[in-house]
Amino acid sequence: MKQFFTLILLLGFGISSAQQKKEIPKETLEAIKTDIWIPFMESYAQLDSDMLKSVHSSDIVRVTIDQNEVRTGEPYLDYFGAFLDQTKEQGGKLAIAFAISSTAIDESGKIAYQTGYYRFGAARDANSEFKTRGYGRFNVGLRLANNGWKIWLDSDKRVDITADEFNGQEIVYELDPVD
């Protein structure tokens, strides 16, 4: 029985390793960058909660792994938007950047899944310098709708990585570098 299991395991490994990594069309990656990542970063830089909400679907599922928490829909979007609104009221500044590790897409080209890291930066007020406050690992499910790509699944977890590890990813999106 053990030999049979080993044979099945080896055959399965051989089949999966023979498959080639699917090439993601550059147009798709560019559309996701334009529809999701640039406005996401701009929403932080401009402290614009409406822009932040606009990159998410109304049926968003948000998983905060470190807190064992799942939030959904409009209540989550209002909660997330309030974070930017409160920062704006207090005179603070925020920045976020993304490093994409992997992208998968379905056959229709309308569902995508990306993994990567984010770098969060903040300043207490207009006179303070931005400082990196931490890094996280994220996973997002994306869906193509009539008005572009939207995030419908978002999960993250804080991680300890270095700036070099973040910047060493193949795809890095940032508006202005943060130390």
Backbone hydrogen bonds in HBPLUS format (Angstrom, degrees):
<---DONOR---> <-ACCEPTOR-->    atom                        ^
c    i                          cat <-CA-CA->   ^        H-A-AA   ^      H-
h    n   atom  resd res      DA  || num        DHA   H-A  angle D-A-AA Bond
n    s   type  num  typ     dist DA aas  dist angle  dist       angle   num
A0005-PHE N   A0001-MET O   2.96 MM   4  6.25 161.2  1.99 154.2 158.5     1
A0006-THR N   A0002-LYS O   2.97 MM   4  6.19 157.0  2.03 146.1 152.5     2
A0007-LEU N   A0003-GLN O   2.93 MM   4  6.14 155.4  2.00 146.1 152.5     3
A0008-ILE N   A0004-PHE O   2.94 MM   4  6.25 160.7  1.98 152.1 157.0     4
A0009-LEU N   A0005-PHE O   2.90 MM   4  6.09 161.2  1.93 149.9 155.5     5
A0010-LEU N   A0006-THR O   2.89 MM   4  6.09 160.4  1.93 150.1 155.1     6
A0011-LEU N   A0007-LEU O   2.86 MM   4  6.05 159.3  1.90 150.8 156.8     7
A0012-GLY N   A0008-ILE O   2.87 MM   4  6.03 161.4  1.90 150.1 155.5     8
A0013-PHE N   A0009-LEU O   2.92 MM   4  6.13 155.4  1.98 146.1 153.1     9
A0014-GLY N   A0010-LEU O   2.86 MM   4  6.02 157.0  1.92 146.0 152.7    10
A0015-ILE N   A0011-LEU O   2.92 MM   4  6.17 154.3  1.99 149.9 156.2    11
A0016-SER N   A0012-GLY O   2.99 MM   4  6.19 169.5  2.00 150.7 153.6    12
A0017-SER N   A0013-PHE O   2.83 MM   4  5.90 158.0  1.88 150.7 157.1    13
A0018-ALA N   A0014-GLY O   3.08 MM   4  6.00 129.5  2.35 130.8 142.4    14
A0018-ALA N   A0015-ILE O   3.23 MM   3  5.18 133.9  2.45  93.4 105.9    15
A0019-GLN N   A0016-SER O   3.31 MM   3  5.38 143.6  2.46  96.5 106.1    16
A0028-THR N   A0025-PRO O   3.01 MM   3  5.32 125.8  2.31 104.0 117.3    17
A0029-LEU N   A0025-PRO O   3.18 MM   4  6.63 161.0  2.22 154.5 158.9    18
A0030-GLU N   A0026-LYS O   2.91 MM   4  6.08 157.8  1.96 148.8 155.2    19
A0031-ALA N   A0027-GLU O   2.89 MM   4  6.05 152.9  1.96 142.0 149.5    20
A0032-ILE N   A0028-THR O   2.92 MM   4  6.17 160.6  1.96 154.6 159.4    21
A0033-LYS N   A0029-LEU O   2.95 MM   4  6.14 159.4  2.00 145.0 151.2    22
A0034-THR N   A0030-GLU O   2.91 MM   4  6.10 161.0  1.94 148.8 153.7    23
A0035-ASP N   A0031-ALA O   2.78 MM   4  5.87 159.6  1.82 151.2 157.1    24
A0036-ILE N   A0032-ILE O   2.78 MM   4  5.48 156.7  1.84 146.2 152.2    25
A0038-ILE N   A0033-LYS O   2.92 MM   5  6.01 167.2  1.94 171.7 168.1    26
A0040-PHE N   A0036-ILE O   2.94 MM   4  5.94 147.2  2.05 148.7 159.3    27
A0041-MET N   A0037-TRP O   3.01 MM   4  6.16 165.0  2.03 148.3 151.3    28
A0042-GLU N   A0038-ILE O   2.87 MM   4  6.07 163.0  1.90 155.8 161.4    29
A0043-SER N   A0039-PRO O   2.80 MM   4  5.85 148.6  1.90 141.6 149.3    30
A0044-TYR N   A0040-PHE O   3.35 MM   4  6.70 148.1  2.46 142.9 149.7    31
A0045-ALA N   A0041-MET O   3.02 MM   4  6.34 166.2  2.04 151.8 155.7    32
A0046-GLN N   A0042-GLU O   2.78 MM   4  5.86 155.7  1.84 153.0 158.9    33
A0047-LEU N   A0043-SER O   2.81 MM   4  5.38 109.0  2.33 125.8 140.9    34
A0048-ASP N   A0043-SER O   2.88 MM   5  4.73 150.2  1.97 132.6 141.8    35
A0047-LEU N   A0044-TYR O   3.20 MM   3  4.84 146.5  2.32  92.8 102.7    36
A0052-LEU N   A0048-ASP O   3.10 MM   4  6.42 158.9  2.15 148.8 155.1    37
A0053-LYS N   A0049-SER O   2.94 MM   4  6.15 162.3  1.97 149.1 153.2    38
A0054-SER N   A0050-ASP O   3.01 MM   4  6.15 142.0  2.16 139.7 150.0    39
A0054-SER N   A0051-MET O   3.11 MM   3  5.02 121.7  2.46  92.1 107.2    40
A0055-VAL N   A0052-LEU O   3.40 MM   3  5.93 157.6  2.45 111.0 116.2    41
A0056-HIS N   A0053-LYS O   3.11 MM   3  5.52 162.7  2.15 115.5 120.9    42
A0151-ILE N   A0055-VAL O   2.86 MM  96  6.24 161.0  1.89 145.4 151.1    43
A0057-SER N   A0151-ILE O   2.84 MM  94  5.78 166.0  1.86 147.0 144.9    44
A0060-ILE N   A0057-SER O   3.20 MM   3  5.34 138.2  2.39 121.1 116.7    45
A0073-GLY N   A0060-ILE O   2.90 MM  13  4.98 147.5  2.01 142.4 145.9    46
A0061-VAL N   A0152-TRP O   2.89 MM  91  6.06 142.9  2.03 128.9 139.3    47
A0154-ASP N   A0061-VAL O   2.91 MM  93  6.32 154.6  1.98 164.2 167.4    48
A0062-ARG N   A0071-ARG O   2.79 MM   9  5.13 175.8  1.79 164.8 163.4    49
A0071-ARG N   A0062-ARG O   2.83 MM   9  5.13 158.9  1.88 148.9 156.1    50
A0063-VAL N   A0154-ASP O   2.79 MM  91  6.20 161.5  1.82 153.8 160.2    51
A0156-ASP N   A0063-VAL O   3.21 MM  93  6.78 143.1  2.35 159.6 170.0    52
A0064-THR N   A0069-GLU O   2.88 MM   5  5.24 159.2  1.92 150.4 157.2    53
A0067-GLN N   A0064-THR O   3.08 MM   3  5.57 141.4  2.24 110.1 120.8    54
A0069-GLU N   A0064-THR O   3.23 MM   5  5.24 171.3  2.24 138.1 140.8    55
A0065-ILE N   A0156-ASP O   3.12 MM  91  6.03 145.9  2.24 164.4 174.8    56
A0068-ASN N   A0065-ILE O   3.10 MM   3  5.04 162.4  2.13 105.7 111.3    57
A0076-TYR N   A0072-THR O   3.37 MM   4  5.38 155.6  2.43 126.5 127.8    58
A0076-TYR N   A0073-GLY O   3.11 MM   3  5.62 122.4  2.46 109.6 122.2    59
A0077-LEU N   A0073-GLY O   3.13 MM   4  6.48 162.1  2.16 149.2 154.7    60
A0078-ASP N   A0074-GLU O   2.82 MM   4  6.01 160.7  1.86 160.0 164.0    61
A0079-TYR N   A0075-PRO O   3.05 MM   4  6.20 156.2  2.10 141.6 148.2    62
A0080-PHE N   A0076-TYR O   2.82 MM   4  6.09 163.8  1.85 160.3 164.1    63
A0081-GLY N   A0077-LEU O   2.83 MM   4  5.92 163.5  1.86 147.1 152.4    64
A0082-ALA N   A0078-ASP O   2.92 MM   4  6.02 146.7  2.03 141.6 150.3    65
A0083-PHE N   A0080-PHE O   3.11 MM   3  5.34 134.2  2.33 101.3 113.2    66
A0084-LEU N   A0081-GLY O   3.11 MM   3  5.41 119.8  2.49 102.6 115.6    67
A0085-ASP N   A0081-GLY O   3.01 MM   4  6.35 163.6  2.04 151.3 156.5    68
A0086-GLN N   A0082-ALA O   2.81 MM   4  5.87 161.8  1.84 149.7 153.9    69
A0087-THR N   A0083-PHE O   3.11 MM   4  6.26 157.5  2.16 141.6 147.8    70
A0088-LYS N   A0084-LEU O   2.94 MM   4  6.17 157.1  1.99 151.3 157.5    71
A0089-GLU N   A0085-ASP O   2.95 MM   4  6.22 159.9  1.99 149.6 154.9    72
A0090-GLN N   A0086-GLN O   3.03 MM   4  6.23 144.7  2.16 144.2 153.3    73
A0092-GLY N   A0087-THR O   2.94 MM   5  5.20 149.8  2.04 162.1 156.0    74
A0091-GLY N   A0088-LYS O   3.06 MM   3  5.14 158.7  2.11 105.0 111.6    75
A0093-LYS N   A0123-ALA O   2.93 MM  30  5.03 157.0  1.98 148.0 148.5    76
A0123-ALA N   A0093-LYS O   2.95 MM  30  5.03 150.2  2.04 139.0 138.3    77
A0095-ALA N   A0121-GLY O   2.87 MM  26  4.85 142.8  2.01 142.9 135.6    78
A0121-GLY N   A0095-ALA O   2.79 MM  26  4.85 169.2  1.80 148.7 146.6    79
A0097-ALA N   A0119-ARG O   3.04 MM  22  5.21 145.1  2.16 139.7 149.6    80
A0119-ARG N   A0097-ALA O   2.97 MM  22  5.21 152.1  2.05 137.9 143.5    81
A0098-PHE N   A0173-TYR O   2.88 MM  75  5.14 159.1  1.93 151.7 157.5    82
A0173-TYR N   A0098-PHE O   2.65 MM  75  5.14 171.8  1.65 166.4 169.5    83
A0099-ALA N   A0117-TYR O   2.84 MM  18  5.11 163.1  1.87 151.6 153.0    84
A0117-TYR N   A0099-ALA O   2.81 MM  18  5.11 153.9  1.88 146.8 154.9    85
A0100-ILE N   A0171-ILE O   2.81 MM  71  5.24 140.1  1.97 140.6 153.0    86
A0101-SER N   A0115-THR O   2.72 MM  14  5.46 157.4  1.77 132.9 139.5    87
A0102-SER N   A0115-THR O   3.30 MM  13  5.28 160.2  2.34 127.8 128.7    88
A0115-THR N   A0102-SER O   3.03 MM  13  5.28 153.6  2.10 139.8 144.9    89
A0104-ALA N   A0113-TYR O   2.86 MM   9  5.16 152.3  1.93 147.2 156.2    90
A0113-TYR N   A0104-ALA O   2.87 MM   9  5.16 150.8  1.96 145.2 148.3    91
A0106-ASP N   A0111-ILE O   2.95 MM   5  5.56 157.6  2.00 158.0 161.7    92
A0109-GLY N   A0106-ASP O   3.09 MM   3  5.45 146.1  2.20 107.7 117.5    93
A0144-LEU N   A0110-LYS O   2.83 MM  34  4.78 163.3  1.85 141.2 142.8    94
A0112-ALA N   A0142-LEU O   2.94 MM  30  4.96 164.2  1.97 134.7 138.9    95
A0142-LEU N   A0112-ALA O   2.74 MM  30  4.96 172.9  1.74 150.5 149.7    96
A0114-GLN N   A0140-VAL O   2.96 MM  26  5.36 154.9  2.02 147.9 155.8    97
A0140-VAL N   A0114-GLN O   2.85 MM  26  5.36 162.8  1.88 158.3 163.3    98
A0116-GLY N   A0138-PHE O   3.10 MM  22  5.45 146.8  2.21 148.4 146.5    99
A0138-PHE N   A0116-GLY O   2.80 MM  22  5.45 161.8  1.84 140.0 146.1   100
A0118-TYR N   A0136-GLY O   2.85 MM  18  5.28 150.6  1.94 140.7 147.5   101
A0136-GLY N   A0118-TYR O   3.00 MM  18  5.28 151.1  2.09 144.2 148.6   102
A0120-PHE N   A0134-GLY O   2.92 MM  14  5.51 172.0  1.93 162.5 165.3   103
A0133-ARG N   A0120-PHE O   2.72 MM  13  5.64 164.9  1.75 151.6 157.0   104
A0122-ALA N   A0131-LYS O   3.06 MM   9  5.69 153.3  2.13 149.0 152.2   105
A0131-LYS N   A0122-ALA O   3.07 MM   9  5.69 148.5  2.17 136.6 143.6   106
A0128-SER N   A0125-ASP O   3.10 MM   3  5.44 158.1  2.15 111.9 118.7   107
A0159-VAL N   A0135-TYR O   3.09 MM  24  5.73 165.6  2.11 127.9 129.2   108
A0137-ARG N   A0157-LYS O   2.77 MM  20  5.36 162.9  1.80 157.3 158.9   109
A0157-LYS N   A0137-ARG O   2.96 MM  20  5.36 138.5  2.13 144.7 157.2   110
A0139-ASN N   A0155-SER O   2.92 MM  16  5.31 149.3  2.01 148.7 151.4   111
A0155-SER N   A0139-ASN O   2.92 MM  16  5.31 154.2  1.99 156.2 162.9   112
A0141-GLY N   A0153-LEU O   2.83 MM  12  4.60 154.1  1.90 124.2 130.9   113
A0152-TRP N   A0141-GLY O   2.93 MM  11  5.67 164.8  1.95 150.5 155.6   114
A0153-LEU N   A0141-GLY O   3.34 MM  12  4.60 152.6  2.42 131.5 127.0   115
A0143-ARG N   A0150-LYS O   2.89 MM   7  5.40 156.8  1.94 152.2 160.0   116
A0150-LYS N   A0143-ARG O   2.91 MM   7  5.40 145.6  2.03 140.4 151.0   117
A0145-ALA N   A0148-GLY O   2.97 MM   3  5.21 168.5  1.98 127.5 131.3   118
A0148-GLY N   A0145-ALA O   3.11 MM   3  5.21 153.9  2.18 117.9 114.6   119
A0166-PHE N   A0162-THR O   3.01 MM   4  6.34 160.4  2.05 152.0 157.2   120
A0167-ASN N   A0163-ALA O   2.82 MM   4  5.99 175.4  1.83 155.9 157.5   121
A0168-GLY N   A0164-ASP O   2.82 MM   4  5.73 123.4  2.15 135.2 149.3   122
A0169-GLN N   A0166-PHE O   3.31 MM   3  5.99 170.1  2.32 118.7 120.4   123
